[in-house]
């Protein structure tokens, strides 16, 4: 009897512990504070370092700008490809011959960026449907290249005969080809009536920059809005020189020596990039010109009198501070890099005489002096090929 | 060597030019821009200030019938006065991030326009 009572008490105690430990209020707390399992680790991004994309890749800004384009037309020697973006974000390309006869159709059906479906219908009329490759970023010019490439490779419906090569679907064993060289003209259109047209030409004037010969072919991009010319850009692939002139907004050039600190051009500029860069120049420079700088507060008359004789100058204006008549010249590049250097290292104009405060700021200042001297010795931009 | 009247004339010419820049900045010199009034912030302002200094030096040169060297000294004094005024104005308005380069280029503009003005004035006076 005594033993049974002890057993009964022991069972009751165990039951109480069981109820307390396994109670819903306790498990809820446990669920709210998981201890053992953890998610993927968070990678710290280094502060104060220039972070860039993989070499040869264009960055997110490029794709954001590209996403704003509505139509890209590419003219090859034997065909014309027109790619358009649908309301849902799909890309549709139609390939025609010079007479307007349809040669092929292509659609990039955007699902989730990983499982996108590509549909191609060639001359046989039977559709080919395959999954896209996550490495191939679907852009309008890519869709045109892909369509033209599949047509040139005489691809039919058999996916087994295909392979991914340089971010394009190619027929296995198809000869290597440089589609950029086969491209004669590329036209990019935006919804706001802006159009950029790039063509390949041979350089007519090799002396656009003093002390430098610009040889070989040149890509010439004309930016227009509703038929009105907005500006011109040139890219000389052989010399790796980019020249631009958007009257009233910006004018200048970038040569390989300007990009030494960045390891040269991080990618090979092409016609599609030229058109986007021209539109980016137009957009950002116009915005800068229209919006200006920080708003100034309304103050009393004593301050306004003082402002008349000694107006407050913004700490760091875009362009050449105190030398803005040089903003449209080669020196603008020196000023912009100097501004970026100041911003990155927290420098002020005091760093010119307080040389002991920061070696980095001293480097910024020494660099800009060297840049001005080099610009003066090499001469400035003479013009741009139309 | 120091001609205080020429120095004062050079400083006065630069300050007068700067006052005109401040009052007519948006109307004449930089209708679209948001930059502060300063003679190196606009090509028109640069031409105007150089013209003012040229005129001041021309007047100094016209009153100098001596050799070209004397005219150059007088022009140098005009330039010195203008450079001092330029430094004061830039200090008051706030030096930008490129102020040593701006002062160097500005001094070059001042010296050239003053020298040309003084030599021209002297040449006219000697006829």
Interface residues (C-beta under 8 A of the other chain):
Chain A: X289 X292 X293 X308 X309 X310 X311 X312 X313 X315 X316 X317 X320 X321 X322 X323 X324 X325 X335 X338 X339 X342 X347 X348 X349 X352 X368 X369 X372
Chain B: X22 X32 X33 X34 X35 X36 X37 X38 X40 X41 X42 X43 X45 X46 X90 X92 X93 X94 X95 X96 X97 X98 X99 X100 X101 X102 X105
